[in-house]
Amino acid sequence: MDGWEGRRRISPRQKSFRTIALLTLVPVVGLLGVLVWTFVALTIRLPKPRSERRTQAAMVPRPAPQRGRIVLILDDVGFDHQPITAAMHIDPNINFSVLPNARLAVEDANLLHDHGFEVLCHLPMEPEQFPRVSPGSGAVLTSMSDVEIARTTAAGLQAVPYARGMNNHMGSRATADRRVMESVLGALPDGMYFIDSRTTGSSVAAAVARERRVRTASRSVFLDDVISEPAIRQQLRELAREAEARGVAVGIGHMYPATVRVLLAEVPVLRRQGFRFVRASEAVR
């Protein structure tokens, strides 16, 4: 018997069985392939095409670069008919300095604290033009003794609940007097800071504060010496330039309607440009 004839012949019945088995196996293999591909797709995220990645990256807004910190202080708080409600919408970190001799000093200090704002005591101090120009009642005068200055300072602080720090109201003569400033700063409770409003270039307030290890900072720009919206905008731009150049700058304004209107309009713009508004307690050192 030769090789061909010696091979085993497959019966028709066996061929039919193999065909059925193969037809059954094909969908099973296909199903397994789908399951494996689904598993791979879920566990291994394929990189997206570059064009799609570029499109998505363009849609994500880039944060503005940090351009400096700004301390905004609004002085002379505590009188009737001030736009205090509007001022509280300027920025959560704006600072309010309350005059201890103002009629609404306690009420406004409590209101501002309850809304989460930082409060300062705006201590009246003797100006160069005194007595022709008066800082009001409860002022620190150069004619006072050290004990009287300390007592007056403590009384001012007591009249402004929740005060975290202090800055001078007027005071061009008092802040230039080393003895006076040593007595004022010596009366501050531990942890309280002093902002030098710098109503005179001869002020020694910040220097004495550093000597006594009282945290301090000095005013960079007055916003509203001229009470007009264009002038206030110009001063605010100057404040922003100072903050960008120095890292931090202190701007002092007052509770004038024009000042509050300008700040409500311009502070959001400065934030978008990368300036950060901070509390006075974060900027003193």
Secondary structure as a PSIPRED ss2 file (coil, helix, strand):
# PSIPRED VFORMAT (PSIPRED V4.0)

   1 M C   1.000  0.000  0.000
   2 D C   1.000  0.000  0.000
   3 G H   0.000  1.000  0.000
   4 W H   0.000  1.000  0.000
   5 E H   0.000  1.000  0.000
   6 G H   0.000  1.000  0.000
   7 R C   1.000  0.000  0.000
   8 R C   1.000  0.000  0.000
   9 R C   1.000  0.000  0.000
  10 I C   1.000  0.000  0.000
  11 S C   1.000  0.000  0.000
  12 P H   0.000  1.000  0.000
  13 R H   0.000  1.000  0.000
  14 Q H   0.000  1.000  0.000
  15 K H   0.000  1.000  0.000
  16 S H   0.000  1.000  0.000
  17 F H   0.000  1.000  0.000
  18 R H   0.000  1.000  0.000
  19 T H   0.000  1.000  0.000
  20 I H   0.000  1.000  0.000
  21 A H   0.000  1.000  0.000
  22 L H   0.000  1.000  0.000
  23 L H   0.000  1.000  0.000
  24 T H   0.000  1.000  0.000
  25 L H   0.000  1.000  0.000
  26 V H   0.000  1.000  0.000
  27 P H   0.000  1.000  0.000
  28 V H   0.000  1.000  0.000
  29 V H   0.000  1.000  0.000
  30 G H   0.000  1.000  0.000
  31 L H   0.000  1.000  0.000
  32 L H   0.000  1.000  0.000
  33 G H   0.000  1.000  0.000
  34 V H   0.000  1.000  0.000
  35 L H   0.000  1.000  0.000
  36 V H   0.000  1.000  0.000
  37 W H   0.000  1.000  0.000
  38 T H   0.000  1.000  0.000
  39 F H   0.000  1.000  0.000
  40 V H   0.000  1.000  0.000
  41 A H   0.000  1.000  0.000
  42 L H   0.000  1.000  0.000
  43 T H   0.000  1.000  0.000
  44 I C   1.000  0.000  0.000
  45 R C   1.000  0.000  0.000
  46 L C   1.000  0.000  0.000
  47 P C   1.000  0.000  0.000
  48 K C   1.000  0.000  0.000
  49 P C   1.000  0.000  0.000
  50 R H   0.000  1.000  0.000
  51 S H   0.000  1.000  0.000
  52 E H   0.000  1.000  0.000
  53 R H   0.000  1.000  0.000
  54 R H   0.000  1.000  0.000
  55 T H   0.000  1.000  0.000
  56 Q H   0.000  1.000  0.000
  57 A H   0.000  1.000  0.000
  58 A H   0.000  1.000  0.000
  59 M H   0.000  1.000  0.000
  60 V C   1.000  0.000  0.000
  61 P C   1.000  0.000  0.000
  62 R C   1.000  0.000  0.000
  63 P C   1.000  0.000  0.000
  64 A C   1.000  0.000  0.000
  65 P C   1.000  0.000  0.000
  66 Q C   1.000  0.000  0.000
  67 R C   1.000  0.000  0.000
  68 G E   0.000  0.000  1.000
  69 R E   0.000  0.000  1.000
  70 I E   0.000  0.000  1.000
  71 V E   0.000  0.000  1.000
  72 L E   0.000  0.000  1.000
  73 I E   0.000  0.000  1.000
  74 L E   0.000  0.000  1.000
  75 D E   0.000  0.000  1.000
  76 D E   0.000  0.000  1.000
  77 V E   0.000  0.000  1.000
  78 G C   1.000  0.000  0.000
  79 F C   1.000  0.000  0.000
  80 D C   1.000  0.000  0.000
  81 H C   1.000  0.000  0.000
  82 Q C   1.000  0.000  0.000
  83 P C   1.000  0.000  0.000
  84 I H   0.000  1.000  0.000
  85 T H   0.000  1.000  0.000
  86 A H   0.000  1.000  0.000
  87 A H   0.000  1.000  0.000
  88 M C   1.000  0.000  0.000
  89 H C   1.000  0.000  0.000
  90 I C   1.000  0.000  0.000
  91 D C   1.000  0.000  0.000
  92 P C   1.000  0.000  0.000
  93 N C   1.000  0.000  0.000
  94 I C   1.000  0.000  0.000
  95 N E   0.000  0.000  1.000
  96 F E   0.000  0.000  1.000
  97 S E   0.000  0.000  1.000
  98 V E   0.000  0.000  1.000
  99 L C   1.000  0.000  0.000
 100 P C   1.000  0.000  0.000
 101 N C   1.000  0.000  0.000
 102 A C   1.000  0.000  0.000
 103 R C   1.000  0.000  0.000
 104 L C   1.000  0.000  0.000
 105 A H   0.000  1.000  0.000
 106 V H   0.000  1.000  0.000
 107 E H   0.000  1.000  0.000
 108 D H   0.000  1.000  0.000
 109 A H   0.000  1.000  0.000
 110 N H   0.000  1.000  0.000
 111 L H   0.000  1.000  0.000
 112 L H   0.000  1.000  0.000
 113 H H   0.000  1.000  0.000
 114 D H   0.000  1.000  0.000
 115 H C   1.000  0.000  0.000
 116 G C   1.000  0.000  0.000
 117 F C   1.000  0.000  0.000
 118 E E   0.000  0.000  1.000
 119 V E   0.000  0.000  1.000
 120 L E   0.000  0.000  1.000
 121 C E   0.000  0.000  1.000
 122 H E   0.000  0.000  1.000
 123 L E   0.000  0.000  1.000
 124 P E   0.000  0.000  1.000
 125 M E   0.000  0.000  1.000
 126 E C   1.000  0.000  0.000
 127 P C   1.000  0.000  0.000
 128 E C   1.000  0.000  0.000
 129 Q C   1.000  0.000  0.000
 130 F C   1.000  0.000  0.000
 131 P C   1.000  0.000  0.000
 132 R C   1.000  0.000  0.000
 133 V C   1.000  0.000  0.000
 134 S C   1.000  0.000  0.000
 135 P C   1.000  0.000  0.000
 136 G C   1.000  0.000  0.000
 137 S C   1.000  0.000  0.000
 138 G C   1.000  0.000  0.000
 139 A C   1.000  0.000  0.000
 140 V E   0.000  0.000  1.000
 141 L C   1.000  0.000  0.000
 142 T C   1.000  0.000  0.000
 143 S C   1.000  0.000  0.000
 144 M C   1.000  0.000  0.000
 145 S C   1.000  0.000  0.000
 146 D H   0.000  1.000  0.000
 147 V H   0.000  1.000  0.000
 148 E H   0.000  1.000  0.000
 149 I H   0.000  1.000  0.000
 150 A H   0.000  1.000  0.000
 151 R H   0.000  1.000  0.000
 152 T H   0.000  1.000  0.000
 153 T H   0.000  1.000  0.000
 154 A H   0.000  1.000  0.000
 155 A H   0.000  1.000  0.000
 156 G H   0.000  1.000  0.000
 157 L H   0.000  1.000  0.000
 158 Q H   0.000  1.000  0.000
 159 A C   1.000  0.000  0.000
 160 V C   1.000  0.000  0.000
 161 P C   1.000  0.000  0.000
 162 Y C   1.000  0.000  0.000
 163 A E   0.000  0.000  1.000
 164 R E   0.000  0.000  1.000
 165 G E   0.000  0.000  1.000
 166 M E   0.000  0.000  1.000
 167 N E   0.000  0.000  1.000
 168 N E   0.000  0.000  1.000
 169 H E   0.000  0.000  1.000
 170 M E   0.000  0.000  1.000
 171 G C   1.000  0.000  0.000
 172 S C   1.000  0.000  0.000
 173 R C   1.000  0.000  0.000
 174 A H   0.000  1.000  0.000
 175 T H   0.000  1.000  0.000
 176 A H   0.000  1.000  0.000
 177 D C   1.000  0.000  0.000
 178 R H   0.000  1.000  0.000
 179 R H   0.000  1.000  0.000
 180 V H   0.000  1.000  0.000
 181 M H   0.000  1.000  0.000
 182 E H   0.000  1.000  0.000
 183 S H   0.000  1.000  0.000
 184 V H   0.000  1.000  0.000
 185 L H   0.000  1.000  0.000
 186 G H   0.000  1.000  0.000
 187 A C   1.000  0.000  0.000
 188 L C   1.000  0.000  0.000
 189 P C   1.000  0.000  0.000
 190 D C   1.000  0.000  0.000
 191 G C   1.000  0.000  0.000
 192 M C   1.000  0.000  0.000
 193 Y E   0.000  0.000  1.000
 194 F E   0.000  0.000  1.000
 195 I E   0.000  0.000  1.000
 196 D E   0.000  0.000  1.000
 197 S C   1.000  0.000  0.000
 198 R C   1.000  0.000  0.000
 199 T C   1.000  0.000  0.000
 200 T C   1.000  0.000  0.000
 201 G C   1.000  0.000  0.000
 202 S C   1.000  0.000  0.000
 203 S C   1.000  0.000  0.000
 204 V C   1.000  0.000  0.000
 205 A H   0.000  1.000  0.000
 206 A H   0.000  1.000  0.000
 207 A H   0.000  1.000  0.000
 208 V H   0.000  1.000  0.000
 209 A H   0.000  1.000  0.000
 210 R H   0.000  1.000  0.000
 211 E H   0.000  1.000  0.000
 212 R C   1.000  0.000  0.000
 213 R C   1.000  0.000  0.000
 214 V C   1.000  0.000  0.000
 215 R C   1.000  0.000  0.000
 216 T E   0.000  0.000  1.000
 217 A E   0.000  0.000  1.000
 218 S E   0.000  0.000  1.000
 219 R C   1.000  0.000  0.000
 220 S C   1.000  0.000  0.000
 221 V E   0.000  0.000  1.000
 222 F E   0.000  0.000  1.000
 223 L C   1.000  0.000  0.000
 224 D C   1.000  0.000  0.000
 225 D C   1.000  0.000  0.000
 226 V C   1.000  0.000  0.000
 227 I C   1.000  0.000  0.000
 228 S C   1.000  0.000  0.000
 229 E H   0.000  1.000  0.000
 230 P H   0.000  1.000  0.000
 231 A H   0.000  1.000  0.000
 232 I H   0.000  1.000  0.000
 233 R H   0.000  1.000  0.000
 234 Q H   0.000  1.000  0.000
 235 Q H   0.000  1.000  0.000
 236 L H   0.000  1.000  0.000
 237 R H   0.000  1.000  0.000
 238 E H   0.000  1.000  0.000
 239 L H   0.000  1.000  0.000
 240 A H   0.000  1.000  0.000
 241 R H   0.000  1.000  0.000
 242 E H   0.000  1.000  0.000
 243 A H   0.000  1.000  0.000
 244 E H   0.000  1.000  0.000
 245 A H   0.000  1.000  0.000
 246 R H   0.000  1.000  0.000
 247 G C   1.000  0.000  0.000
 248 V E   0.000  0.000  1.000
 249 A E   0.000  0.000  1.000
 250 V E   0.000  0.000  1.000
 251 G E   0.000  0.000  1.000
 252 I E   0.000  0.000  1.000
 253 G E   0.000  0.000  1.000
 254 H E   0.000  0.000  1.000
 255 M C   1.000  0.000  0.000
 256 Y C   1.000  0.000  0.000
 257 P H   0.000  1.000  0.000
 258 A H   0.000  1.000  0.000
 259 T H   0.000  1.000  0.000
 260 V H   0.000  1.000  0.000
 261 R H   0.000  1.000  0.000
 262 V H   0.000  1.000  0.000
 263 L H   0.000  1.000  0.000
 264 L H   0.000  1.000  0.000
 265 A H   0.000  1.000  0.000
 266 E H   0.000  1.000  0.000
 267 V H   0.000  1.000  0.000
 268 P H   0.000  1.000  0.000
 269 V H   0.000  1.000  0.000
 270 L H   0.000  1.000  0.000
 271 R H   0.000  1.000  0.000
 272 R H   0.000  1.000  0.000
 273 Q C   1.000  0.000  0.000
 274 G C   1.000  0.000  0.000
 275 F E   0.000  0.000  1.000
 276 R E   0.000  0.000  1.000
 277 F E   0.000  0.000  1.000
 278 V E   0.000  0.000  1.000
 279 R C   1.000  0.000  0.000
 280 A H   0.000  1.000  0.000
 281 S H   0.000  1.000  0.000
 282 E H   0.000  1.000  0.000
 283 A H   0.000  1.000  0.000
 284 V C   1.000  0.000  0.000
 285 R C   1.000  0.000  0.000
